[in-house]
Amino acid sequence: MPLERSVPLSVLDLASVVEGGTPAESFRRTMEMAQLAERLGYNRYWLAEHHNMSGIASSATSVVIGYVAGGTKRIRVGSGGIMLPNHAPLVIAEQFGTLESMYPGRIDLGLGRAPGSDQTTARALRRDLSMQGQEFPELLTELWAFFHPPADQYRPVRATPGEGLNVPIWLLGSSGFSAKLAGELGLPFSFASHFAPEYLMQAIHLYRSSFRPSEALSQPYVMVGVNIIAADTDEEAKRLATSQQLQFLSLIRGTPGKLKPPVDNMDQLWQPHEREALLSKFNFGAIGGKAAVEARMNEILKDTMADELIVTSQIYDHKARLRSFEIIAEAGNLQSTV
């Protein structure tokens, strides 16, 4: 069944490091994936900030964004997201001002308020552990001011490059805090439903009901994160999906590591309560062939009325991952630029 309502599709890439692989290999795969996404007609390509995780190579997020933007021509490239409390707002304004100057009209700045790490790592990042995200609005205001200083007011510290540049700011969230703030500020909002689906509908309602028009947006704009693993058959997709299930299982057990190859039978590896917890995370997503993916995407768009979907697929085999995004593009009615 073709999509009843076509929306832009985007990619969220964690620059996964597979078992037996290296970050250098991950970056090469990321570039190939981004170039394919551009040819297939995906709208944007986002990378996420995580620290102290051997299976994720995108810790220096702005650096990887520059690498991807430099290897592509049209697709928007950005952060999904930068964890703002880990950084001085001036530094982020300068970094993304630099990226926007190099790749004008193609850079997105998605912001989150979590540390993207554990407490020990947050301490190593010099983050004040007494703060629990409540300082985020103040940091966001400071960052915004570096991009948009008052014309009639002297400012002793200025972001160069950065000041006066139009870098779209998105708020990212997995709860209601950022949803409400994004609505009140009139900013686009992206919800992390790929790992927190249970709060999705509540957060979308809160965002839309809180929305106030702004310079950035005249009406709400919602993008939702979706786990989609596609293959030429349902059976193949289900097997490929076990790599991502193994990754979630390692997180639940407190033993995060590199992305593992798929297995034939997860029932031999997880306990019943772990299975229940894991499968609940995949309720908001799709695993299967093109027909199954189309049907599930239609359901998601009907339920959420999302303006855009951003897809993440943790697939061990690189060629299978590329094929997955080709199938998703077909299911999403994307127009190839090849």
C-alpha positions in Angstrom: 0.0 0.0 0.0 1.6 3.3 -1.0 1.9 6.0 1.7 -1.4 7.8 2.0 0.4 11.0 3.0 4.0 11.6 1.8 6.3 13.4 4.2 10.0 14.1 4.1 12.2 11.2 5.4 15.5 11.8 7.1 18.3 9.7 8.6 19.7 9.5 12.1 23.1 7.9 12.1 25.0 6.9 15.3 28.1 6.1 13.3 28.0 2.6 14.8 31.2 0.7 15.4 30.6 -2.9 14.6 32.2 -5.8 16.5 35.6 -6.3 14.9 35.5 -2.9 13.4 37.1 0.5 14.0 35.8 4.1 14.2 37.7 4.9 10.9 35.7 2.2 9.2 32.5 3.6 10.7 33.2 7.0 9.3 33.7 5.6 5.8 30.4 3.7 6.1 28.7 6.9 7.4 30.0 8.8 4.3 28.7 6.1 1.9 25.4 6.0 3.7 25.0 9.8 3.6 25.9 9.9 -0.1 23.3 7.2 -0.8 20.7 9.1 1.3 21.3 12.2 -0.8 20.8 10.3 -4.1 17.7 8.6 -2.8 16.0 11.9 -1.8 16.2 11.9 2.0 15.8 15.3 3.5 18.5 15.5 6.2 21.2 13.5 7.8 21.7 13.9 11.5 24.4 12.6 13.8 24.2 12.2 17.6 26.4 13.1 20.5 27.3 10.2 22.8 30.4 9.7 25.0 32.2 6.7 26.5 30.4 4.2 24.2 32.6 1.9 22.2 29.9 1.2 19.8 29.2 4.8 18.8 31.9 6.9 17.0 30.1 10.3 16.7 31.2 11.8 20.0 32.9 14.8 18.3 29.6 15.5 16.6 30.3 18.8 14.9 33.5 17.3 13.4 31.6 14.4 11.9 28.9 16.8 10.6 31.6 18.8 8.7 33.0 15.5 7.3 29.6 14.4 6.0 28.6 17.9 4.7 31.9 18.0 2.8 31.3 14.7 1.1 27.7 15.6 0.0 26.2 18.4 -2.0 22.5 19.0 -1.2 21.2 17.0 1.8 20.9 18.9 5.0 23.4 17.8 7.7 23.1 18.3 11.4 23.0 17.2 15.0 20.4 14.9 16.5 21.6 16.2 18.8 24.2 18.2 20.5 23.8 17.9 24.3 23.9 21.6 25.1 24.7 21.3 28.9 27.9 19.5 28.0 29.2 22.7 26.2 29.6 26.4 26.5 27.0 28.0 24.2 29.6 30.2 22.7 31.6 27.2 21.5 28.5 25.6 19.9 27.6 29.0 18.2 31.2 29.2 16.8 31.2 25.5 15.7 27.9 25.7 13.9 28.6 29.2 12.6 31.7 27.7 11.1 29.7 24.8 9.6 27.0 27.1 8.2 29.7 29.4 6.7 31.3 26.4 5.0 28.1 24.7 3.9 25.5 27.6 3.7 21.8 26.6 3.9 22.5 23.0 4.8 23.3 22.9 8.5 20.8 22.0 11.3 21.4 22.4 15.0 19.4 19.9 17.0 19.8 20.3 20.8 19.2 18.0 23.7 19.6 18.4 27.4 20.7 15.0 28.5 24.4 14.3 29.0 24.6 11.5 26.4 26.7 9.5 28.8 27.0 8.2 32.3 27.7 10.3 35.4 31.4 9.5 35.5 31.8 10.6 31.9 29.7 13.7 32.5 32.1 14.6 35.2 35.0 14.1 32.8 33.2 16.5 30.4 33.3 19.1 33.3 29.5 19.0 33.5 28.0 20.3 36.7 26.3 17.2 38.1 24.1 19.2 40.4 22.1 20.4 37.4 19.5 18.0 36.1 18.5 19.8 32.8 16.7 22.7 34.4 19.4 25.0 33.2 18.7 24.1 29.6 16.4 27.1 28.8 19.0 29.6 30.1 21.7 27.9 28.0 19.5 28.0 25.0 18.8 31.7 25.4 22.5 32.3 25.6 23.1 30.3 22.5 20.3 32.1 20.6 21.8 35.5 21.6 25.1 34.6 20.0 23.3 34.0 16.7 20.9 36.9 17.0 22.4 39.8 19.0 20.4 43.0 19.5 21.4 45.5 16.8 21.4 48.5 19.2 23.3 46.9 22.1 27.0 46.5 22.5 28.1 42.9 23.1 31.6 42.3 24.5 31.7 38.6 23.4 30.6 37.7 19.9 30.5 34.4 18.0 32.7 34.7 14.9 31.6 33.0 12.8 28.0 32.5 14.0 26.6 36.0 14.6 23.9 36.9 12.1 23.8 33.4 10.5 20.5 31.5 10.1 21.3 28.1 11.7 17.9 26.4 12.3 17.6 25.3 15.9 15.6 22.2 16.8 14.7 21.0 20.2 15.0 17.2 20.8 13.4 15.3 23.6 12.1 12.0 25.0 9.7 13.6 27.5 7.5 16.6 27.9 10.1 19.1 29.1 11.6 19.9 25.7 8.2 19.5 23.9 6.7 22.3 26.0 9.7 24.5 25.7 9.9 24.0 21.9 6.2 24.9 21.6 6.6 28.1 23.7 9.6 29.2 21.7 8.1 28.4 18.3 10.8 26.0 17.4 10.6 22.7 15.4 10.5 19.6 17.7 11.9 16.1 17.2 10.9 13.3 19.5 13.1 10.3 20.3 10.3 7.8 19.8 12.9 5.3 18.5 13.9 4.7 22.2 11.0 6.3 24.2 7.8 5.5 22.3 5.7 5.4 25.5 5.8 9.2 25.8 5.4 10.1 22.2 1.8 11.0 21.9 1.8 13.0 25.2 4.8 15.0 24.1 3.4 15.8 20.6 0.1 17.0 22.2 2.0 19.1 24.7 4.2 20.6 21.9 1.2 21.5 19.6 -0.9 22.8 22.4 2.0 25.0 23.7 3.0 26.3 20.3 3.4 30.0 19.7 4.4 31.3 16.3 7.9 32.7 16.0 10.5 34.0 13.5 11.4 30.4 13.0 7.9 28.8 12.5 4.4 30.0 11.9 2.9 26.6 12.8 4.1 23.5 14.7 6.5 21.1 13.0 7.0 17.7 14.4 9.6 15.1 13.4 9.5 11.7 15.0 12.3 9.1 15.3 11.4 5.7 14.0 13.3 2.3 14.1 12.9 0.8 10.6 14.8 -2.3 9.5 13.8 -3.3 5.9 15.0 -6.1 3.7 13.8 -8.0 0.6 11.9 -10.4 2.8 10.2 -10.2 6.2 12.3 -13.1 7.5 15.6 -11.4 6.5 14.6 -8.1 8.1 13.7 -9.9 11.4 17.1 -11.5 11.5 18.9 -8.2 10.7 16.9 -6.6 13.6 18.5 -8.9 16.1 21.7 -6.8 16.0 19.8 -3.8 17.3 18.0 -6.0 19.8 21.3 -7.3 21.1 22.5 -3.7 21.4 19.5 -2.7 23.6 20.0 -5.9 25.6 23.5 -4.9 26.4 22.3 -1.5 27.5 19.7 -3.0 29.8 22.4 -5.2 31.4 24.8 -2.3 31.8 27.3 -3.8 29.3 27.2 -1.6 26.2 29.6 -2.5 23.4 30.0 -2.6 19.7 27.2 -3.6 17.3 27.1 -7.4 17.1 26.2 -9.6 14.1 22.7 -10.9 13.9 21.7 -14.2 15.5 19.2 -16.9 14.6 17.3 -17.0 17.9 17.1 -14.3 20.5 15.0 -16.5 22.8 18.3 -18.2 23.7 19.8 -15.0 24.9 17.2 -12.9 26.7 15.1 -13.4 29.7 11.3 -13.0 29.4 11.3 -9.6 31.2 14.1 -8.4 29.0 12.2 -9.5 25.9 9.2 -7.6 27.0 11.2 -4.4 27.7 13.1 -4.7 24.4 10.1 -5.4 22.2 8.2 -2.4 23.7 11.0 -0.2 22.3 10.3 -1.5 18.9 6.6 -1.0 19.0 7.1 2.3 17.3 8.9 1.2 14.2 8.9 -1.4 11.4 10.7 -4.6 10.7 10.0 -6.3 7.4 9.8 -6.1 3.6 8.6 -3.2 1.6 4.9 -4.0 2.1 5.2 -4.3 5.9 7.2 -1.1 6.1 4.7 0.8 4.0 1.8 -0.4 6.1 3.5 0.5 9.4 4.6 3.9 8.1 1.0 4.7 7.2 -0.1 3.8 10.7 2.6 6.0 12.3 1.7 9.0 10.1 -2.0 8.5 10.8 -1.5 8.3 14.6 1.0 11.1 15.0 0.2 13.4 12.0 4.0 13.9 12.0 5.5 16.4 9.5 8.6 14.3 9.0 10.1 11.0 10.0 13.7 10.5 10.9 14.8 6.8 10.5 17.5 5.0 12.4 18.6 1.4 11.5 21.2 -0.4 13.5 22.3 -3.0 11.0 25.6 -4.9 11.3 26.1 -5.6 7.6 26.9 -2.4 5.7 25.4 -3.6 2.4 22.2 -4.7 4.2 22.0 -1.3 5.8 22.3 0.5 2.5 19.6 -1.8 1.0 17.3 -1.2 4.0 17.4 2.6 3.3 16.7 1.9 -0.4 13.6 0.0 0.5 12.5 2.6 3.0 12.9 5.3 0.3 10.7 3.3 -2.0 8.1 2.8 0.7 8.2 6.5 1.5 7.8 7.6 -2.1 11.1 9.5 -2.2 12.2 10.9 -5.5 15.7 9.7 -6.4 18.1 12.3 -7.7 20.3 9.7 -9.5 
